């Protein structure tokens, strides 16, 4: 990576990285909290079977690639522990004895594929010469560098991401040596169908308060964009998290916010009641799951989604004893009892988060509907959620899945991110033939322009933002194309003609030197070397005297020391203590000097006898220069590949500017701030947001009502 970018990997950097890795390994292998009575080896375990193996995907990945999104060197201790156990079992069982089971081996990044291979087929990778992550990445991944808007929105930057699979067929062939990939279309399991063939999208209208807070987000985004806010006080990640809460219910950030009758939670309660009535009619049993990773129950919380939904459902007529929170089941025994009550129909509605109510929850017997109150960050979370109902053992023919979105908030944007990411995963985990390459899509937070576009709800502004982004990108590509053309023009007009001329002249000189050498070998075939004014016919004598003469020569200069078969003999001494013998005829020929007298003479004779080798070298060089010159000409003549697209985008940009100017008098607040401002998407990796954290929103008393 460093070499490819023209950077150096210095000793200081290596030592720093070494120290960092040592500290990290020490932390990961810290066993101070464990007892020292018996070790894993002493237990006699020779095989392990790991269910829900994706829980161990967060393994530390050590790499020389720094500041590249998609690669994390931080890992979980449980994953390191699993790796050590897998290595031990592989050693004693010759690579056998480890079974992983998971529905989502790849759930977030490309690195997870490497982690799974490291657990299950480390020896197979090593047989192919892949001993570490960087080697795997060089074969099967690619770091792409693309233009992105800076976080503060003031310009563009080049951002490197490890987000593209290459050589995917070969990678999947290797992976399938240990992976039995079974997709839904392959298994054809007896599972209920999805009602309507697709999820039901339920849209809610924002009330005046939500719109007002969205405007406040825009003001905050403008301040952040202008650089007037300390990132520790406010940043785009914070706005994104609070906007996620706002899209669910404004009372999550301000307990005094009004209850929107058309709000998302009221729609959830209404649909749960309808499904309850329908599912429990005619003596049938109909159970439902409600998923929400935010607004979970807990002490000292002014407002929770769980409590509000329960109260609303009780008001509709569902008995309180038929509604349960997954968080109330603290122990395994309590969870098992709760799941049994759901399977028998004693409990009809279970509300839970992805972590607590996703993996390992078997309550599918009478499930008729599932409700996504919020959008999780990863597609695997959606898969785990929906897998609670669409699975074997469900007695219903179909299951309804509801997805709730509040208009003019970030709900729709979050769903689109997850769906885009799922496309990348689906290309890898498929029963069909895979393509040669596919790209990972990173999670993102929202930039100033996106916040503005969503807040205004004006589709023209959203389109203008995207068109402006495309125009900026295409203009930069055009500038890069023009610069490249200047370089290509210089290549075929100056650089390569000059190189060809120099090489051709040198080739002619070499041929003349070869003629002179051949004549000299006929006239004087025996060894003879002249050092100073004396001629020596013995190699030992000549070599010894030459080394003595060389020791007196100045460092940093090329000094004549004698003659060899009619060619002038010189020595080139440099400051690195590497000295060269130079034979000079019509041109010069070099060979490294040996510390042995006889060795130096042998090298000198080989250099003299091998003059013809320079002919082949120079002929190939001239041919290469000629090919490069023609290639530069051909490349120079190629038109700009995106010329038509740039013209089209510029024309559309002009149209949008004109339309927005017409509306300017009526919708001044919807303006993006003028045609000179950059309006684009900023994608930064969304990491470390705790979904259940509750932000406190303090309304601005001075804002307009």
Helices and strands as residue ranges (DSSP letters): H 11-28, G 41-43, E 48-51, G 53-56, H 77-93, E 98-101, H 111-120, H 122-127, H 133-140, E 141-149, E 156-165, H 168-175, H 184-187, E 193-194, G 195-197, E 200-204, H 208-225, H 236-248, G 250-252, H 264-279, G 281-283, E 287-291, H 305-316, G 320-322, E 323-325, G 326-328, H 332-344, E 349-352, H 354-357, E 367-372, H 379-386, E 398-406, H 411-428, E 438-439, H 448-456, H 459-490, I 491-495, H 496-523, E 529-531, E 534-536, H 539-551, E 558-564, E 567-573, E 579-584, E 588-592, H 597-609, H 613-637, H 643-662, G 668-670
